C-alpha cells in the first residue's frame, strides 16, 4: 500500500497541493478581509443583523452566531469552505478509484502484489491526508493572523472532517456505480440533498440541520461556543462509510457494481451523424447538470441582492462599490460571479480534456475509424465545450435575474466566456502538442489561476500583475474600470488561436494511448 500511496502522490501532487493551499489559506485571508471590511464592532453587528433578517441568506449560509471577526469568518467558511472542500474530495476519490478501474490502470496495479482493498485504502489515505493537511494549514494561518487558537483549531477540524466524510461517501458511490460519471452523479446528488436539508433546517430553525454534514459544519460554532464534539459526528460516520466501501469493494466483481448503467438503444439516433452531434450527445448530461446546479445558485444569489445595499451600508464594501460605479449588491454579485465563472471553466476544461481521455483509453480509434479526421474531431469537441460554457454562464445569470429582477445580469455572466475559451484553448494546445502532460498541466494552470485570483482579492499580490496574468481578473477589471470590449476581443482571439494551434498539432501526430 505504501508504494501505491507514493505513486498517487506523485501523480497528483501539484493538483492536490493547489487545492490544499487554496482552501487552507482561505480562512486566514477571510480574517484579514473581514477585519478591513468591518473595522468596528458596530459595523459587524449591523452586518449580522441584516444577514439574519434575510431568510434566503440564512438558508444559504446559516445563522450568524456572534457578530465578531471570528464569528463572521466561521459563518462564511463553515458552509462555503466545506462545500468547496467536499467537491474537491469527491473529484479526487472518484478519480483514484472508479476512473482508474474503467481506464484499466487498476488492473495493471492488481497484477502485482496490490490487493483491491489495498488500492482503495491507498486512495482513501491520499485524499483523506489532503483533507487533514488542509485543516492544519487553516489552523496555522488563522493563528498567524491573531485569531484564538481554540476557534482556529475547531474551524480547521470542521474543514477536515467535512472533507473526510465526503471522501468516504465518494468511495462508497464509486463501489456502487459502474462508471465514473455515474459515481460522480450519485455523489453530487447526495451533496445536493444535504445542502437542501441544511437550507430547510436553518430557514425553519428545525432539527433537520443535524442530519447534514453542512449543518454540522455550521453549528459547530467555531469562535463562539466552540462545540468540539460536533466534528466527531462526521469523523465517526467517515469510519463507517470507509468500512462499507471496503466491504463493497471485496464483494463485487472487477469493473462492476450494484448500480448498472442503463442499456443503450441498439442503433444511434439519426441526428448523431457528425463529431459535433456526437460530442453534444456525450456532453449534454454533464452540461445540463452544471447549468441547473449553478443556475440554482444564481437564484439564491439573486434573492439576496436587494437586501445587500442596506446590509453592507456604511462599510468599506460600500465605498468600494461607489468607487467602481455600482451598487453594493451588483458589486457583490460580480465578486461571487468571479468564482462561479471559474467553476464553469472547470466544466469546460473537463469537456475539452475528454479528447485526451478518449485517446488514452482507445475510444478515439472507434470514432476515427469513420470518415472523420483528427482535426474535425478535435474542433468539434472544442466547439461543444465552448457552447457548454456559454450555457452554464447564461444559466447563472438567468437564475440571478429571475429572482432579483435585474435582467442585465446575464450579460455580466456571459462576459466571462472568453476567459473560459482561453483556458480551454490552452488545454487543446497541450492535447495537440504534449498529450502525455496535457491533463496534469491544464488542471495545474487553472488551479494556479484560481490561487492567484484569491491572493489578489485579499491584496496580497499587485492588482496590475494579476490582471496581466489572469483572464478572469482582466474581465472583472474591465466590467468596472472600462476597456471591456478590448479585453474580450483579445481573450477571444487568444482562445480561438490556441484552439486552432491544438487542432493543428493533433492533426500532425499519431494517437498516443496511455
C-alpha positions as CSV (number, residue, x, y, z in Angstrom):
1,X,0.0,0.0,0.0
2,X,2.9,2.4,0.8
3,X,4.2,2.1,-2.8
4,X,0.7,2.9,-4.2
5,X,0.3,5.9,-1.9
6,X,3.6,7.3,-3.1
7,X,2.5,6.6,-6.7
8,X,-0.8,8.5,-6.2
9,X,1.0,11.4,-4.5
10,X,3.5,11.7,-7.4
11,X,0.7,11.5,-10.0
12,X,-1.5,14.2,-8.4
13,X,0.9,16.1,-6.1
14,X,0.6,19.5,-7.8
15,X,-3.2,19.5,-8.1
16,X,-3.6,18.2,-4.5
17,X,-1.1,20.9,-3.3
18,X,-3.0,23.6,-5.2
19,X,-6.3,22.6,-3.5
20,X,-4.8,22.3,-0.1
21,X,-3.1,25.7,-0.2
22,X,-6.2,27.4,-1.8
23,X,-8.6,26.1,0.7
24,X,-6.2,26.0,3.7
25,X,-5.1,29.6,3.3
26,X,-8.7,30.9,2.7
27,X,-9.6,31.3,6.4
28,X,-6.6,33.5,7.1
29,X,-7.4,35.6,4.1
30,X,-11.0,35.9,5.3
31,X,-9.8,37.1,8.7
32,X,-7.8,39.9,7.0
33,X,-10.7,40.8,4.7
34,X,-13.3,40.8,7.5
35,X,-11.0,43.0,9.7
36,X,-10.6,45.5,6.8
37,X,-14.3,45.4,5.7
38,X,-15.8,45.7,9.2
39,X,-13.2,47.5,11.4
40,X,-15.6,48.3,14.3
41,X,-18.0,46.2,16.4
42,X,-20.9,48.4,15.2
43,X,-20.1,47.5,11.6
44,X,-20.1,43.8,12.4
45,X,-23.3,44.0,14.4
46,X,-25.1,45.9,11.6
47,X,-23.9,43.3,9.1
48,X,-25.1,40.4,11.3
49,X,-28.5,42.0,11.9
50,X,-29.1,42.4,8.2
51,X,-27.8,38.9,7.3
52,X,-30.2,37.3,9.8
53,X,-33.1,39.4,8.5
54,X,-32.8,37.8,5.1
55,X,-34.3,34.3,5.1
56,X,-32.7,33.3,1.8
57,X,-29.2,34.2,3.2
58,X,-29.9,32.2,6.4
59,X,-30.9,29.2,4.3
60,X,-27.8,29.6,2.0
61,X,-25.2,30.3,4.7
62,X,-26.7,29.6,8.1
63,X,-27.2,31.8,11.1
64,X,-24.6,34.3,12.4
65,X,-23.9,33.0,16.0
66,X,-21.8,36.1,17.0
67,X,-21.0,39.4,15.3
68,X,-17.3,39.1,15.9
69,X,-14.5,38.7,13.4
70,X,-14.2,35.0,14.2
71,X,-17.9,34.5,14.1
72,X,-18.2,36.1,10.7
73,X,-15.3,34.1,9.3
74,X,-16.8,30.9,10.7
75,X,-20.2,31.9,9.2
76,X,-18.7,32.3,5.8
77,X,-16.4,29.3,5.7
78,X,-18.3,26.6,7.7
79,X,-20.7,26.3,4.8
80,X,-18.9,27.6,1.6
81,X,-15.5,26.4,2.6
82,X,-16.8,23.0,3.5
83,X,-18.7,22.8,0.2
84,X,-15.5,23.6,-1.9
85,X,-13.5,21.1,0.1
86,X,-16.2,18.4,-0.4
87,X,-16.3,18.9,-4.1
88,X,-12.5,18.5,-4.3
89,X,-12.6,15.4,-2.2
90,X,-15.3,13.8,-4.4
91,X,-13.4,14.6,-7.6
92,X,-10.2,13.1,-6.3
93,X,-11.6,9.9,-4.7
94,X,-13.7,9.0,-7.8
95,X,-10.6,9.7,-10.0
96,X,-8.4,7.4,-7.9
97,X,-11.0,4.6,-7.7
98,X,-13.6,4.1,-10.4
99,X,-11.9,6.2,-13.0
100,X,-8.7,4.1,-12.7
101,X,-10.8,1.0,-12.8
102,X,-12.5,2.0,-16.0
103,X,-9.3,3.1,-17.7
104,X,-7.6,-0.2,-16.9
105,X,-4.9,1.2,-14.6
106,X,-6.3,-0.7,-11.6
107,X,-6.0,-4.0,-13.5
108,X,-2.3,-3.2,-14.0
109,X,-1.8,-2.4,-10.3
110,X,-3.6,-5.6,-9.3
111,X,-1.2,-7.7,-11.5
112,X,1.4,-7.1,-8.8
113,X,1.2,-7.6,-5.1
114,X,-1.5,-5.0,-4.6
115,X,-5.0,-6.1,-3.5
116,X,-8.2,-4.4,-4.3
117,X,-8.7,-3.4,-0.7
118,X,-5.1,-2.1,-0.6
119,X,-5.7,0.0,-3.6
120,X,-8.9,1.5,-2.2
121,X,-7.2,2.1,1.2
122,X,-4.3,3.9,-0.6
123,X,-6.8,6.2,-2.3
124,X,-8.6,6.9,0.9
125,X,-5.3,7.7,2.6
126,X,-4.1,10.1,-0.1
127,X,-7.4,12.1,-0.4
128,X,-8.0,11.9,3.4
129,X,-4.5,13.1,4.0
130,X,-5.1,16.1,1.8
131,X,-8.1,16.9,3.9
132,X,-6.1,16.7,7.2
133,X,-3.4,18.8,5.7
134,X,-6.0,21.4,4.7
135,X,-7.2,21.7,8.3
136,X,-3.6,22.0,9.6
137,X,-2.8,24.8,7.1
138,X,-6.1,26.6,8.0
139,X,-5.2,26.4,11.7
140,X,-1.7,27.7,11.3
141,X,-2.9,30.5,9.0
142,X,-5.6,31.7,11.4
143,X,-3.3,31.6,14.5
144,X,-0.8,33.6,12.5
145,X,-3.4,36.3,11.9
146,X,-4.0,36.6,15.6
147,X,-7.2,34.5,16.0
148,X,-8.0,32.5,19.0
149,X,-6.3,29.1,19.0
150,X,-9.3,27.1,20.1
151,X,-11.6,28.6,17.5
152,X,-9.0,28.2,14.8
153,X,-8.5,24.6,15.8
154,X,-12.2,23.9,15.6
155,X,-12.7,25.6,12.2
156,X,-9.7,23.6,10.8
157,X,-11.2,20.4,12.3
158,X,-14.6,21.3,10.7
159,X,-13.0,21.6,7.2
160,X,-11.0,18.4,7.7
161,X,-14.0,16.4,9.0
162,X,-16.2,17.6,6.1
163,X,-13.6,16.6,3.5
164,X,-13.1,13.2,5.2
165,X,-16.8,12.5,5.3
166,X,-17.3,13.2,1.6
167,X,-14.1,11.3,0.7
168,X,-15.6,8.2,2.3
169,X,-19.0,8.9,0.8
170,X,-17.4,9.2,-2.7
171,X,-15.6,5.9,-2.1
172,X,-19.0,4.2,-1.4
173,X,-20.5,5.8,-4.5
174,X,-17.5,4.6,-6.6
175,X,-18.2,1.0,-5.4
176,X,-22.0,1.2,-6.2
177,X,-21.8,2.7,-9.7
178,X,-20.1,1.1,-12.6
179,X,-18.5,4.1,-14.3
180,X,-17.0,7.4,-13.1
181,X,-19.9,9.5,-14.4
182,X,-22.5,7.6,-12.5
183,X,-20.3,7.6,-9.4
184,X,-19.8,11.3,-9.6
185,X,-23.5,11.9,-10.3
186,X,-24.6,9.8,-7.3
187,X,-22.2,11.7,-5.0
188,X,-23.3,15.0,-6.4
189,X,-26.9,14.1,-5.8
190,X,-26.2,13.2,-2.2
191,X,-24.4,16.5,-1.7
192,X,-27.3,18.5,-3.2
193,X,-29.7,16.7,-0.9
194,X,-27.5,17.5,2.1
195,X,-27.4,21.2,1.0
196,X,-31.2,21.3,0.7
197,X,-31.7,19.6,4.1
198,X,-29.4,22.2,5.7
199,X,-31.1,25.1,4.0
200,X,-34.6,24.0,5.0
201,X,-33.4,23.3,8.6
202,X,-31.7,26.7,9.1
203,X,-34.6,28.6,7.3
204,X,-37.2,26.9,9.6
205,X,-34.9,26.6,12.7
206,X,-35.7,22.9,12.8
207,X,-33.6,19.9,13.9
208,X,-33.1,18.9,10.2
209,X,-29.8,20.7,10.2
210,X,-28.4,17.8,12.3
211,X,-29.0,15.4,9.5
212,X,-26.5,17.0,7.2
213,X,-22.7,17.4,7.2
214,X,-23.1,21.0,6.2
215,X,-25.4,21.5,9.2
216,X,-22.8,20.0,11.5
217,X,-20.1,22.4,10.0
218,X,-22.3,25.4,10.6
219,X,-23.5,24.5,14.1
220,X,-20.1,23.6,15.5
221,X,-20.0,27.4,16.2
222,X,-16.2,28.0,15.9
223,X,-15.0,31.1,17.7
224,X,-18.4,31.2,19.6
225,X,-19.5,28.1,21.6
226,X,-16.6,26.0,20.2
227,X,-18.5,22.7,20.1
228,X,-15.6,20.3,19.6
229,X,-17.9,17.3,19.9
230,X,-19.8,18.2,16.7
231,X,-17.0,17.3,14.2
232,X,-16.9,13.9,15.9
233,X,-20.2,13.0,14.1
234,X,-18.7,13.2,10.6
235,X,-15.5,11.5,11.8
236,X,-17.4,8.5,13.2
237,X,-19.5,8.3,10.0
238,X,-16.3,8.6,7.9
239,X,-15.0,5.4,9.6
240,X,-18.3,3.6,9.0
241,X,-18.5,4.7,5.3
242,X,-14.9,3.7,4.8
243,X,-15.6,0.2,6.2
244,X,-18.7,0.0,3.9
245,X,-16.7,1.0,0.9
246,X,-14.0,-1.6,1.6
247,X,-16.7,-4.3,2.2
248,X,-18.5,-3.4,-1.1
249,X,-15.1,-3.5,-2.9
250,X,-14.4,-7.0,-1.7
251,X,-17.9,-8.4,-2.5
252,X,-18.2,-7.1,-6.1
253,X,-16.6,-8.2,-9.3
254,X,-14.0,-6.2,-11.1
255,X,-15.4,-3.4,-13.3
256,X,-18.9,-4.0,-11.9
257,X,-21.2,-2.5,-9.3
258,X,-24.8,-2.9,-7.9
259,X,-26.0,0.1,-10.0
260,X,-25.6,-1.0,-13.6
261,X,-25.8,1.6,-16.4
262,X,-29.0,1.7,-18.4
263,X,-28.7,-0.3,-21.6
264,X,-28.4,1.9,-24.7
265,X,-30.6,1.6,-27.7
266,X,-29.3,-0.8,-30.4
267,X,-28.9,1.9,-33.0
268,X,-27.7,5.5,-32.6
269,X,-30.3,8.3,-33.1
270,X,-30.5,9.6,-36.7
271,X,-29.3,13.1,-35.6
272,X,-25.9,11.8,-34.5
273,X,-24.2,12.0,-37.9
274,X,-21.1,14.1,-37.1
275,X,-18.4,14.6,-34.4
276,X,-20.3,17.7,-33.3
277,X,-23.6,15.9,-32.7
278,X,-21.7,13.0,-31.0
279,X,-19.9,15.4,-28.7
280,X,-23.3,17.1,-27.9
281,X,-24.8,13.7,-27.1
282,X,-21.9,12.8,-24.8
283,X,-21.7,16.1,-23.0
284,X,-25.4,17.0,-22.7
285,X,-26.0,15.3,-19.3
286,X,-23.0,16.9,-17.7
287,X,-23.8,20.3,-19.2
288,X,-27.4,20.2,-18.0
289,X,-26.3,19.2,-14.5
290,X,-23.8,22.1,-14.3
291,X,-26.3,24.5,-15.7
292,X,-29.1,23.6,-13.3
293,X,-26.8,23.5,-10.3
294,X,-25.2,26.9,-10.9
295,X,-28.5,28.3,-12.1
296,X,-30.0,27.4,-8.7
297,X,-27.0,29.1,-7.0
298,X,-27.8,32.1,-9.2
299,X,-31.4,32.1,-8.0
300,X,-30.2,32.1,-4.4
301,X,-27.7,34.9,-5.0
302,X,-30.3,37.0,-6.8
303,X,-32.7,36.6,-3.9
304,X,-30.2,38.4,-1.5
305,X,-29.1,41.1,-3.9
306,X,-31.9,43.5,-3.0
307,X,-31.0,43.3,0.7
308,X,-27.3,43.8,0.3
309,X,-27.5,47.5,-0.3
310,X,-28.8,48.0,3.2
311,X,-26.8,45.1,4.7
312,X,-23.4,46.5,3.7
313,X,-24.3,50.2,4.0
314,X,-21.6,52.2,5.8
315,X,-18.9,49.6,5.4
316,X,-15.7,49.5,3.4
317,X,-17.6,47.5,0.8
318,X,-20.0,50.4,0.2
319,X,-17.0,52.7,-0.5
320,X,-15.5,50.0,-2.8
321,X,-18.8,49.7,-4.7
322,X,-19.1,53.5,-5.1
323,X,-15.5,53.7,-6.5
324,X,-16.4,51.1,-9.1
325,X,-19.6,52.8,-10.1
326,X,-22.2,50.3,-9.0
327,X,-24.5,49.4,-6.1
328,X,-23.2,47.2,-3.3
329,X,-25.5,44.3,-4.5
330,X,-24.2,44.5,-8.1
331,X,-20.5,44.6,-7.0
332,X,-21.1,41.7,-4.6
333,X,-22.7,39.7,-7.3
334,X,-19.6,40.3,-9.5
335,X,-17.4,39.0,-6.8
336,X,-19.4,35.8,-6.5
337,X,-19.7,35.6,-10.3
338,X,-15.9,35.7,-10.4
339,X,-15.9,32.4,-8.6
340,X,-18.8,30.9,-10.5
341,X,-17.1,31.7,-13.8
342,X,-14.1,29.7,-12.6
343,X,-16.3,26.8,-11.7
344,X,-17.9,27.0,-15.2
345,X,-14.4,26.9,-16.6
346,X,-13.8,23.7,-14.7
347,X,-16.7,22.1,-16.6
348,X,-15.4,23.5,-19.9
349,X,-11.8,22.2,-19.2
350,X,-13.1,18.7,-18.3
351,X,-15.1,18.6,-21.6
352,X,-12.0,19.5,-23.7
353,X,-9.8,17.0,-21.9
354,X,-12.2,14.2,-22.8
355,X,-10.2,14.3,-26.1
356,X,-7.1,13.1,-24.3
357,X,-9.1,10.6,-22.2
358,X,-10.7,9.1,-25.3
359,X,-7.3,8.9,-26.9
360,X,-5.8,7.2,-23.9
361,X,-8.4,4.6,-23.4
362,X,-8.8,3.8,-27.1
363,X,-12.3,5.3,-27.7
364,X,-10.9,7.7,-30.2
365,X,-10.0,4.8,-32.5
366,X,-13.6,3.9,-33.0
367,X,-14.5,7.5,-33.9
368,X,-11.6,8.0,-36.2
369,X,-12.3,4.7,-38.0
370,X,-15.2,6.5,-39.6
371,X,-14.7,9.2,-42.3
372,X,-13.6,11.7,-39.6
373,X,-10.3,13.5,-39.4
374,X,-8.5,14.2,-36.2
375,X,-8.8,17.9,-36.8
376,X,-12.5,17.7,-37.3
377,X,-12.9,15.6,-34.1
378,X,-10.8,18.0,-32.0
379,X,-12.5,21.1,-33.4
380,X,-16.0,19.6,-32.7
381,X,-15.2,18.8,-29.1
382,X,-13.8,22.3,-28.5
383,X,-16.9,23.9,-30.1
384,X,-19.2,21.8,-27.9
385,X,-17.1,22.7,-24.8
386,X,-17.4,26.4,-25.7
387,X,-21.2,26.0,-26.1
388,X,-21.4,24.3,-22.7
389,X,-19.5,27.1,-21.0
390,X,-21.9,29.7,-22.6
391,X,-24.9,27.7,-21.5
392,X,-23.7,27.4,-17.9
393,X,-22.9,31.1,-17.6
394,X,-26.2,32.1,-19.1
395,X,-27.9,29.7,-16.6
396,X,-26.2,31.5,-13.7
397,X,-27.2,35.0,-15.0
398,X,-30.8,34.0,-15.8
399,X,-31.2,32.4,-12.4
400,X,-30.0,35.6,-10.7
401,X,-32.1,37.8,-12.9
402,X,-35.2,35.7,-12.3
403,X,-35.1,36.1,-8.5
404,X,-33.7,39.7,-8.4
405,X,-35.5,41.3,-11.4
406,X,-32.2,42.7,-12.7
407,X,-32.2,41.5,-16.3
408,X,-28.8,42.9,-17.1
409,X,-27.1,40.3,-15.0
410,X,-26.9,37.6,-17.8
411,X,-24.8,40.0,-19.9
412,X,-22.3,40.1,-17.0
413,X,-22.1,36.4,-16.7
414,X,-21.6,35.8,-20.5
415,X,-18.7,38.4,-20.3
416,X,-16.6,35.7,-18.7
417,X,-17.0,33.3,-21.7
418,X,-13.7,34.5,-23.3
419,X,-11.8,33.6,-20.1
420,X,-13.1,30.0,-20.3
421,X,-12.3,29.9,-24.0
422,X,-8.7,30.9,-23.3
423,X,-8.2,28.2,-20.7
424,X,-9.9,25.6,-22.9
425,X,-7.7,26.7,-25.8
426,X,-4.6,26.2,-23.8
427,X,-5.8,22.7,-22.9
428,X,-6.4,21.8,-26.5
429,X,-3.0,23.1,-27.4
430,X,-1.4,20.8,-24.9
431,X,-3.6,17.9,-26.1
432,X,-2.3,18.5,-29.6
433,X,1.4,19.0,-28.9
434,X,2.1,17.5,-25.4
435,X,-0.6,14.9,-24.9
436,X,1.0,13.0,-22.0
437,X,1.2,16.0,-19.8
438,X,-2.0,17.8,-21.1
439,X,-4.3,16.8,-18.3
440,X,-1.9,17.5,-15.4
441,X,-0.6,20.8,-16.7
442,X,-4.1,22.0,-17.7
443,X,-5.6,21.4,-14.2
444,X,-2.5,22.9,-12.6
445,X,-2.7,26.1,-14.6
446,X,-6.3,26.5,-13.7
447,X,-5.6,25.9,-10.1
448,X,-2.8,28.4,-10.1
449,X,-5.0,31.0,-11.8
450,X,-7.6,30.5,-9.0
451,X,-4.9,30.8,-6.4
452,X,-3.5,34.0,-7.9
453,X,-7.0,35.5,-8.1
454,X,-7.6,34.5,-4.5
455,X,-4.4,36.2,-3.3
456,X,-5.3,39.3,-5.3
457,X,-8.7,39.5,-3.7
458,X,-7.0,40.0,-0.3
459,X,-4.4,42.5,-1.7
460,X,-1.6,40.0,-1.3
461,X,-0.5,40.5,-4.9
462,X,-0.4,43.7,-7.0
463,X,-3.6,44.2,-8.9
464,X,-1.9,45.1,-12.1
465,X,0.2,42.0,-12.1
466,X,-2.9,39.8,-11.5
467,X,-4.8,41.5,-14.4
468,X,-1.9,40.6,-16.7
469,X,-1.8,37.0,-15.5
470,X,-5.4,36.0,-15.1
471,X,-8.1,36.3,-17.8
472,X,-10.8,36.3,-15.0
473,X,-9.1,39.3,-13.3
474,X,-8.8,41.2,-16.6
475,X,-12.5,40.8,-17.3
476,X,-13.5,41.7,-13.7
477,X,-11.5,44.9,-14.0
478,X,-13.0,45.7,-17.4
479,X,-16.5,45.4,-16.1
480,X,-15.9,48.3,-13.7
481,X,-13.0,50.3,-15.0
482,X,-13.7,50.3,-18.7
483,X,-11.8,48.7,-21.6
484,X,-14.0,45.6,-21.5
485,X,-14.5,45.3,-25.3
486,X,-10.8,45.3,-26.0
487,X,-10.2,42.7,-23.2
488,X,-12.9,40.4,-24.5
489,X,-11.6,40.7,-28.1
490,X,-8.1,39.8,-27.0
491,X,-9.1,36.8,-24.9
492,X,-11.5,35.5,-27.6
493,X,-8.8,35.8,-30.3
494,X,-6.3,34.1,-27.9
495,X,-8.7,31.3,-27.1
496,X,-9.6,30.6,-30.7
497,X,-5.9,30.9,-31.7
498,X,-4.8,28.4,-29.1
499,X,-7.6,26.0,-30.1
500,X,-6.5,26.2,-33.7
501,X,-2.9,25.5,-32.7
502,X,-4.1,22.5,-30.8
503,X,-6.2,21.2,-33.7
504,X,-3.2,21.6,-35.9
505,X,-1.0,19.7,-33.5
506,X,-3.4,16.8,-33.1
507,X,-3.7,16.5,-36.9
508,X,0.1,16.2,-37.3
509,X,0.8,13.4,-34.9
510,X,-0.2,9.8,-34.3
511,X,-2.6,8.7,-31.5
512,X,-0.8,8.1,-28.2
513,X,-2.7,5.7,-25.9
514,X,-1.7,5.6,-22.3
